[in-house]
Amino acid sequence: MSRWLQFIFLWLGTTIFPASAHVPHTPGAHQLHVTAEHSFGLFSTNTSRWFTNTAGQMTRSSTFDGAGQITQRLWKRMQVTYPTPGIVSVWIGSFTSESDFDRCVDGPIAEALRLPTNMASICEVTFQDDSVSIRELLEGFSGWESFVEQAEAVANARGIATANAALVCYYVKCGNASEIWDKMHFLGSFAGQDVH
């Protein structure tokens, strides 16, 4: 998962040059490379730093006072329960290629779930070239009729009308889970039909 981190990068005279970096915050070690170049090409410098994200898949809730200042921040670690009969977990997203979707599922999502079994044995996926409604995207998954309305309601509440990729994991329950997992939206863990 990545977020844009905005920061002030360089101060030369009275001019401030803002910059941004695509900083991953998936669990594990990451290296950040930074290069600064003088606007007239007189000099440049660089540095590298390693950092480790130990937060993993955590959710955060904040409490604010009347002035909008944070008064309390609570971090909760995601809890993955497997096997949980009668439960399905649903992710949706929009990708430019099927290989990007596969990398997301096999990388950040598989790493965050850390299931004791092969994901392919308990999960189903779909990828379509064009975005479609959430209902149309989920039609055809095993037991889709038992969870599609719940998934569709969450997507609608979040303003997500269409997507072109979906991951459905059976017997997997995710509690305190983040809504965004790399490029996918976690709609939730719902009561649904198990794979037979």
C-alpha positions in Angstrom: 0.0 0.0 0.0 1.3 3.4 -0.8 0.4 7.0 0.1 1.7 10.3 -1.1 3.9 12.0 1.4 4.2 15.7 0.8 7.2 17.5 2.3 9.4 20.5 1.9 12.4 19.4 0.1 14.9 22.2 -0.6 15.3 25.8 0.5 17.4 28.0 -1.8 17.3 31.7 -1.0 13.7 32.8 -0.8 12.4 30.0 -3.0 10.9 26.9 -1.5 10.7 23.9 -3.8 8.0 21.4 -2.8 8.4 17.8 -3.7 6.5 14.6 -3.2 7.5 11.0 -2.9 5.6 7.7 -3.4 6.3 6.1 0.0 5.2 2.5 0.5 3.7 1.7 3.8 3.3 -2.0 3.4 4.7 -4.1 6.3 8.5 -4.7 6.2 11.7 -2.9 5.3 11.8 -0.2 2.6 14.6 2.0 1.2 14.0 5.7 0.4 16.4 7.4 -2.1 16.4 11.2 -2.3 18.2 13.4 -4.8 18.4 17.2 -4.7 19.6 19.2 -7.7 20.3 22.9 -7.8 17.9 24.6 -10.2 20.9 25.9 -12.3 22.7 22.6 -12.3 25.5 23.9 -10.0 25.4 20.9 -7.7 23.4 17.9 -6.6 23.4 15.7 -3.6 21.6 12.5 -2.5 21.0 10.2 0.4 19.4 6.9 1.1 17.6 5.7 4.3 16.1 2.4 5.3 13.0 2.3 7.4 10.8 -0.5 8.6 7.0 -0.4 8.8 6.1 -2.5 11.8 2.4 -1.4 11.8 1.3 -3.9 9.2 -2.4 -3.9 8.5 -3.7 -1.6 11.3 -6.6 0.7 11.5 -6.7 4.0 13.2 -9.4 5.9 14.8 -9.0 9.5 16.0 -10.9 11.6 18.5 -11.0 15.4 17.9 -11.8 18.4 20.1 -13.9 21.4 19.1 -10.9 23.1 17.5 -10.3 20.0 15.3 -7.2 19.0 17.2 -6.5 15.3 17.8 -7.1 14.4 21.4 -6.8 10.6 21.1 -5.6 8.2 18.5 -6.3 4.5 18.8 -4.5 1.9 16.6 -6.0 -1.6 16.2 -4.2 -4.5 14.7 -6.1 -6.5 12.1 -7.3 -9.9 13.1 -7.6 -12.6 10.5 -9.5 -15.7 11.5 -9.3 -18.8 9.3 -11.2 -21.0 8.9 -14.5 -19.3 9.7 -17.4 -21.3 8.1 -20.2 -19.2 6.5 -18.0 -16.1 6.1 -16.6 -14.5 2.9 -14.3 -11.6 2.6 -14.5 -9.3 -0.5 -12.0 -7.0 -2.1 -12.6 -4.9 -5.3 -10.4 -2.6 -7.4 -9.7 -1.0 -10.7 -6.5 -2.1 -12.5 -5.0 -1.3 -15.9 -3.9 -4.9 -16.5 -4.5 -8.3 -15.1 -0.8 -8.7 -14.2 -1.1 -5.6 -12.0 -4.1 -7.2 -10.3 -2.3 -10.5 -9.8 0.7 -8.7 -8.3 -1.5 -7.0 -5.8 -3.3 -10.2 -4.8 -0.1 -12.3 -4.6 2.0 -9.5 -2.9 0.4 -7.0 -0.5 -2.8 -8.9 0.1 -1.3 -12.3 0.6 1.4 -10.9 2.8 -1.2 -9.1 5.0 -3.5 -12.1 5.3 -0.7 -14.6 6.1 -3.1 -17.5 5.6 -1.9 -21.0 6.7 -3.1 -22.4 3.4 -2.6 -21.6 -0.3 -4.9 -18.6 -1.2 -5.8 -20.3 -4.5 -7.5 -23.1 -2.6 -10.0 -20.9 -0.8 -10.2 -17.7 -3.0 -11.7 -16.8 -6.3 -10.8 -13.9 -8.5 -12.1 -12.1 -11.6 -10.6 -9.5 -13.9 -12.4 -7.7 -16.7 -10.9 -5.2 -19.2 -13.7 -2.7 -18.6 -15.2 -1.6 -15.3 -18.7 -2.9 -14.5 -21.2 -2.5 -11.6 -20.3 -4.2 -8.3 -23.2 -6.6 -8.7 -22.1 -7.6 -12.2 -18.5 -8.0 -11.1 -19.5 -10.4 -8.3 -22.0 -12.5 -10.3 -20.7 -15.9 -10.9 -18.6 -16.3 -7.7 -19.5 -19.3 -5.6 -22.5 -18.4 -3.5 -22.5 -14.8 -4.8 -26.2 -14.4 -4.2 -25.6 -14.8 -0.4 -23.3 -11.8 -0.1 -23.7 -9.6 -3.1 -26.2 -7.3 -1.6 -24.1 -6.7 1.5 -21.0 -6.0 -0.6 -22.9 -3.8 -3.0 -24.3 -1.7 0.0 -20.8 -1.1 1.4 -19.4 -0.1 -2.0 -22.3 2.3 -2.6 -21.8 3.8 0.9 -18.2 4.5 0.0 -19.1 6.0 -3.4 -17.7 3.0 -5.4 -20.0 2.3 -8.3 -17.8 0.3 -10.6 -14.6 -1.8 -10.6 -12.9 -4.3 -12.9 -11.3 -6.8 -10.5 -12.5 -8.7 -7.4 -11.1 -11.1 -4.9 -13.4 -13.3 -2.8 -11.9 -15.4 0.0 -14.1 -18.0 1.6 -13.8 -19.0 5.3 -11.7 -15.8 6.0 -12.8 -13.2 8.4 -10.9 -9.9 8.7 -11.6 -7.8 11.8 -10.3 -4.3 12.3 -9.2 -4.3 8.7 -8.1 -1.3 6.7 -10.5 -0.2 3.9 -7.6 0.2 1.4 -5.2 -2.6 0.7 -2.7 -1.4 -1.9 -4.9 -0.7 -4.9 -7.9 -2.7 -3.7 -10.9 -1.7 -1.5 -11.8 -4.2 1.3 -15.6 -4.2 1.4 -15.7 -6.5 4.4 -16.3 -9.9 5.8 -19.9 -11.0 5.2 -22.2 -13.9 6.0 -22.1 -16.0 2.9 -22.2 -19.4 1.4 -19.1 -21.6 1.8 -17.3 -23.2 -1.1 -18.5 -26.8 -1.5 
